[in-house]
Amino acid sequence: MRRAKIQVTGLCRYSYPSQVGAFSNTGQSLQELRAELYDDKRLAIRQFFFENIVVPSVRAQTEKDFTLLLMMGDHFPEPWRGRLLATIADVPQIKPLFLPEGQGHMDACREVMLAERDMSADVVSEFRLDDDDAMAATFVESLRKLYKQLRPIYKLNNRACVDFTRGFLFRCHDDGTVSYQPCEARLWALAMALYQSPDSHRSVLNYPHMRTWRAMPVLSLNHKPMYIRGAHENNDSGIRERKTDSFRFKLENLPALAERDFGIDLETFEANWARTSRLVGHK
């Protein structure tokens, strides 16, 4: 049997000001939305997570053949624009996109994903990664290997999903400290990927992640931690609202696992969060 050609593409939305009302932002106009999303304190926190969680996990991938589209607005301000571009300058897998602002959010996401499609591929595997989350070093490699097992199901349904349920919460507190929590959750957006035909007119963003099981077969796997979710003042309430469980794990083993499986040095991570917390005025 010929080995299938699988294109792997991810999307990371980085403070993109789409149409007013797309998210739980308070801005009532595009100008107000920009002021909210581009606030220096907010961007300092976003940059911290992007530099210390997202980028290390992208660099650590054992399979290098993939693309992570980094979706930003065309008014994304300096000095944050320059700092972000410098951060990814040596990471060819991350492709920055500066889009016109104020577009319909789902339309903009769909367009950038479809524009990246390789029509010579047999299958496209798409995932989303928030700008404060990490994927395990074997994430992309696993997506390609798992297709062999999923292929019969995929052929029957023209789409399928894999859901990695086990990972960690890295909760960054306002006092500059960090706490860690083993976590099991179903259908969290950062830990799942879809398989579709390259000529499909839908992308991973067109499927509400918590209802993916209604649209396609889902393979859930909890064999090892496959994600880190950053928790902080901008997203903490949403995380608390999600139903999660825990799994048995000795936290004294976390520094070695974080370095090996995510490319994250916890000592550096904690020091950088303490510094960022002071800079943004946390007590």
Number of C-alpha atoms within 10 A of each C-alpha: 3 4 7 13 13 23 23 24 22 21 24 24 17 23 18 25 31 24 17 20 15 11 11 7 13 11 16 11 13 16 12 15 21 21 13 18 18 20 12 15 16 15 18 17 19 18 21 19 24 22 19 23 25 26 23 21 26 26 19 20 20 15 16 13 14 20 18 20 23 20 20 21 20 13 15 20 14 10 9 16 13 11 13 15 14 11 14 17 11 10 14 14 17 21 16 16 15 13 18 14 19 18 16 14 18 14 12 16 21 17 13 17 19 16 8 13 18 16 13 11 15 15 25 25 26 24 24 22 23 18 23 26 24 30 28 26 24 16 24 23 17 14 23 19 11 12 20 12 11 18 16 11 17 20 11 10 13 15 22 24 27 22 22 25 24 24 24 21 18 19 17 21 18 18 13 17 13 18 11 15 17 20 20 20 17 20 22 17 19 24 27 29 27 25 26 24 18 21 15 12 12 15 22 25 19 13 15 13 18 11 10 20 15 11 13 18 18 20 16 15 15 15 9 11 23 24 27 27 25 22 23 18 12 10 11 14 11 9 14 10 8 11 9 15 13 13 14 7 11 8 12 8 9 15 13 15 16 19 16 14 20 28 24 22 17 17 9 11 17 17 14 17 22 19 13 19 22 14 12 15 10 12 9
